[in-house]
């Protein structure tokens, strides 16, 4: 019998807020209810924003909340070779390509199309899809640009990847999507276009790292915010392309501020540590996130 394995995977680029507390406490509770394991993973691929100090603050907040996790903690920055190996597999299969266009060049290209009255497709998060220019470059031109030292990102050739797979992908959703999607959900990876899998300054992307990590750690249940519901399509595609196991998914509701906006580190929303200093107790936090009922 397979032992259920849950995980909480925060980024060490800011203080944990109530949204993180809800996700961590929910994962911890579900793992205990299922008689399973609970793992902690630090997602610190953005080494320019993440820091050891913020990582230690995550540990303090979780310990204060009464959450226990297995050791050792997987820190993504210690495992770049795992992501490189996965990228190499996709490159060997001819499913990735180097993209040399800068963000400014992409914005200018899309602005020009808009000026000509051509609506530009956007991904589920609202970002414009990447143009096809780099994908259509001749191999000789790619070699020349790389030899000249021009920085590039590795992108998944989405159409080639979906064609190579030869079948659609779906997943078991035990929570619900933004429009109430639940049960067996049909994925639409093409909606994301040619997603980035690695950059020069960051040798992996969230999509690639989370897919590899969940497989290597034996995660059986991915419980995370509803804002990542549609991104699951990309993760399912990568799992199929690399022959990785498929976890069950549970996308939970997001914690919102008084203005209806999703809580965010970048917006400076009140963190767990600040609430603790203001006199809140772990029981208060459980009540605030709606998990005050005991097991």
FIDO-558828 format. One line per 8 residues: number of its first residue (from 1); their letters; for each residue x negated, y, z of C-alpha. Coordinates in Angstrom, 1 decimal. Last residue first. Layout:
BEGIN
NUM> a> X/Y/Z  ...
***
This chain:
BEGIN
295> xxxxxxxx> 8.9/16.6/13.8  9.6/19.9/15.5  11.8/22.6/13.9  9.9/25.9/13.7  9.0/25.6/10.0  10.8/28.6/8.7  7.8/30.7/7.9  8.4/33.2/10.7
287> xxxxxxxx> 9.3/30.5/13.1  6.1/28.5/12.5  4.2/31.8/12.9  5.9/32.5/16.2  5.1/29.0/17.4  1.5/29.6/16.6  1.6/32.6/18.9  1.8/36.3/17.9
279> xxxxxxxx> 0.1/38.8/20.2  -1.1/41.5/17.7  -4.5/39.8/17.5  -2.8/36.7/16.3  -0.9/38.6/13.7  -4.1/40.2/12.5  -5.8/36.8/12.3  -2.8/35.4/10.3
271> xxxxxxxx> -3.1/38.2/7.7  -0.9/41.1/7.0  -0.7/41.8/3.2  -3.7/43.5/1.8  -2.5/43.6/-1.8  -5.4/41.5/-2.9  -4.6/38.9/-0.3  -1.1/38.5/-1.7
263> xxxxxxxx> 2.4/37.9/-0.4  4.9/37.6/-3.3  6.9/40.7/-3.8  10.5/41.0/-2.6  9.9/44.5/-1.0  10.1/43.1/2.5  7.4/40.6/1.6  7.9/37.2/0.1
255> xxxxxxxx> 6.8/33.7/1.2  7.1/31.5/-1.9  9.3/28.5/-2.3  7.7/25.1/-2.6  6.3/23.2/-5.5  6.1/19.5/-4.7  4.2/17.3/-7.1  3.4/13.6/-7.3
247> xxxxxxxx> -0.1/12.8/-8.2  -1.3/11.5/-11.6  -4.6/9.5/-11.8  -7.2/10.6/-14.3  -7.7/9.3/-17.8  -9.6/12.4/-19.0  -7.1/13.5/-21.6  -4.1/12.5/-19.5
239> xxxxxxxx> -5.3/14.4/-16.4  -6.2/17.4/-18.6  -2.6/17.4/-20.0  -1.1/17.1/-16.5  -3.2/20.0/-15.2  -2.1/22.2/-18.1  1.6/21.4/-17.5  1.1/21.9/-13.8
231> xxxxxxxx> 0.5/25.6/-14.6  4.3/25.9/-14.9  4.8/25.3/-11.2  1.9/27.3/-9.9  4.0/30.2/-8.7  6.2/27.7/-6.9  3.6/27.4/-4.2  1.8/24.1/-3.4
223> xxxxxxxx> 2.3/20.5/-2.4  0.2/18.1/-4.5  0.9/14.5/-3.3  -1.4/11.6/-4.1  -4.8/13.3/-3.8  -7.5/10.7/-4.3  -10.3/13.2/-3.5  -12.0/12.7/-6.9
215> xxxxxxxx> -8.7/13.0/-8.8  -7.5/16.1/-6.9  -10.9/17.7/-7.4  -11.1/17.1/-11.1  -7.6/18.7/-11.7  -8.3/21.6/-9.3  -11.6/22.3/-11.0  -10.4/22.3/-14.6
207> xxxxxxxx> -7.4/24.5/-14.1  -9.1/26.9/-11.6  -11.9/27.4/-14.1  -15.5/26.1/-14.1  -19.0/27.3/-14.5  -18.2/30.8/-13.3  -20.5/33.6/-14.6  -20.8/32.0/-18.0
199> xxxxxxxx> -17.2/30.9/-18.1  -15.4/27.6/-17.8  -12.1/25.9/-18.7  -10.4/28.9/-20.3  -6.9/28.2/-21.6  -6.2/27.9/-25.4  -2.5/28.5/-25.4  -0.5/28.3/-22.2
191> xxxxxxxx> 2.9/27.5/-23.8  1.2/24.6/-25.5  1.1/22.8/-22.1  4.9/22.3/-22.1  5.6/19.7/-19.4  8.9/17.8/-19.2  10.0/17.5/-15.6  11.2/14.3/-14.0
183> xxxxxxxx> 13.0/15.3/-10.8  13.4/19.0/-10.2  13.8/22.3/-12.2  15.6/24.9/-10.1  14.8/27.8/-12.4  11.6/28.8/-10.6  10.7/25.1/-10.2  11.8/22.7/-7.5
175> xxxxxxxx> 10.4/20.4/-4.9  10.0/16.7/-5.6  8.8/17.1/-9.1  7.6/14.0/-10.9  5.6/14.9/-13.9  5.7/15.1/-17.7  3.4/14.8/-20.7  4.1/14.4/-24.4
167> xxxxxxxx> 2.5/12.0/-26.7  -0.4/11.8/-29.2  -3.1/12.8/-26.9  -5.2/13.9/-29.8  -2.4/16.2/-31.0  -2.0/17.8/-27.6  -5.8/18.4/-27.4  -6.1/19.7/-30.9
159> xxxxxxxx> -3.3/22.2/-30.3  -4.8/23.3/-27.0  -8.3/23.8/-28.1  -9.5/24.1/-24.5  -11.7/27.1/-24.0  -15.4/27.4/-23.0  -16.4/31.0/-22.3  -19.1/32.9/-24.2
151> xxxxxxxx> -22.1/35.2/-23.7  -24.0/36.2/-26.8  -27.6/35.1/-26.5  -28.4/35.3/-30.2  -28.6/31.5/-30.3  -25.0/31.3/-29.1  -23.9/33.6/-31.9  -25.8/31.6/-34.5
143> xxxxxxxx> -24.6/28.3/-33.2  -21.0/29.5/-33.3  -21.5/30.8/-36.8  -22.8/27.4/-38.0  -19.8/25.6/-36.4  -17.4/27.8/-38.4  -15.2/30.1/-36.4  -11.5/29.2/-36.3
135> xxxxxxxx> -11.2/28.7/-32.6  -13.0/32.0/-32.0  -10.4/33.9/-34.1  -7.3/32.1/-32.8  -6.2/34.9/-30.5  -5.8/34.1/-26.8  -2.2/34.1/-25.5  -1.0/37.3/-23.9
127> xxxxxxxx> -0.5/37.1/-20.1  3.1/36.9/-18.9  2.5/34.1/-16.3  4.4/31.6/-18.5  2.0/32.5/-21.4  2.6/35.3/-23.9  3.2/35.4/-27.6  2.4/38.7/-29.5
119> xxxxxxxx> 5.2/40.5/-31.3  3.9/41.9/-34.6  5.0/45.4/-35.2  1.8/46.6/-36.8  1.0/48.5/-33.7  1.5/45.3/-31.7  -1.0/43.5/-33.9  -3.5/46.3/-33.3
111> xxxxxxxx> -2.9/46.2/-29.6  -3.5/42.4/-29.6  -6.9/42.8/-31.3  -7.9/45.7/-29.0  -7.0/43.7/-25.9  -8.9/40.7/-27.2  -11.9/42.9/-28.0  -11.9/44.4/-24.5
103> xxxxxxxx> -11.7/41.0/-22.9  -14.7/40.0/-24.9  -14.5/37.6/-27.8  -17.2/34.9/-27.8  -15.1/31.8/-27.3  -17.0/28.5/-27.2  -14.9/25.4/-28.2  -13.2/22.6/-26.4
95> xxxxxxxx> -11.4/19.4/-27.6  -14.2/17.9/-29.7  -14.2/14.6/-27.7  -17.8/15.3/-26.7  -16.7/18.7/-25.5  -13.9/17.2/-23.4  -16.3/14.8/-21.8  -18.9/17.5/-21.3
87> xxxxxxxx> -16.3/19.6/-19.5  -15.7/16.8/-17.1  -19.4/16.4/-16.4  -19.7/20.2/-15.9  -16.8/20.0/-13.4  -18.6/17.4/-11.3  -21.9/19.2/-11.6  -20.3/22.3/-10.1
79> xxxxxxxx> -19.7/20.4/-6.9  -21.1/22.4/-4.0  -19.3/25.6/-5.1  -16.0/23.6/-4.8  -16.3/23.1/-1.0  -14.9/19.8/0.0  -14.4/19.7/3.8  -16.3/16.8/5.5
71> xxxxxxxx> -14.3/16.1/7.5  -10.6/15.3/7.8  -8.1/18.0/8.8  -6.3/19.2/11.9  -3.8/22.0/12.0  -2.9/23.5/15.4  -2.2/27.1/14.1  -5.4/28.2/15.9
63> xxxxxxxx> -7.4/25.6/14.1  -6.0/26.8/10.8  -6.9/30.5/11.5  -10.4/29.7/12.8  -11.2/27.5/9.8  -10.0/30.2/7.3  -12.1/32.7/9.2  -15.1/30.5/8.7
55> xxxxxxxx> -14.5/30.5/4.9  -14.2/34.3/5.0  -17.7/34.6/6.6  -19.1/32.0/4.2  -18.1/34.3/1.3  -15.9/34.3/-1.8  -15.7/37.3/-4.1  -18.9/37.0/-6.3
47> xxxxxxxx> -19.0/33.2/-5.9  -15.7/32.7/-7.7  -15.7/28.9/-7.6  -14.8/29.1/-3.9  -11.8/26.8/-3.6  -12.3/25.4/-0.1  -10.6/22.0/0.3  -8.9/20.7/3.4
39> xxxxxxxx> -7.6/17.2/3.5  -4.5/15.6/5.3  -4.1/11.9/5.4  -0.9/9.9/5.5  1.6/8.5/8.0  4.3/10.0/5.8  5.6/12.3/8.5  2.0/13.3/9.4
31> xxxxxxxx> 1.2/14.2/5.8  4.4/16.1/5.4  3.7/18.2/8.5  0.1/19.0/7.4  1.3/19.9/3.9  4.1/22.2/5.3  1.7/23.8/7.8  -0.9/24.6/5.1
23> xxxxxxxx> 1.7/25.9/2.7  3.5/28.0/5.3  0.3/29.4/6.7  -0.9/30.3/3.2  2.3/32.3/2.6  2.0/33.9/6.0  -1.5/35.3/5.3  -5.0/33.8/5.1
15> xxxxxxxx> -7.7/36.4/4.9  -9.7/36.9/1.7  -11.9/35.4/-0.9  -12.3/31.9/0.6  -9.8/30.4/-1.7  -7.3/28.0/-0.1  -6.8/24.3/-0.9  -4.5/22.4/1.4
7> xxxxxxx> -4.4/18.7/0.8  -2.1/15.7/1.0  -3.1/12.0/0.7  -0.4/9.3/1.0  -1.9/5.8/1.8  -1.4/3.4/-1.0  0.0/0.0/0.0
***
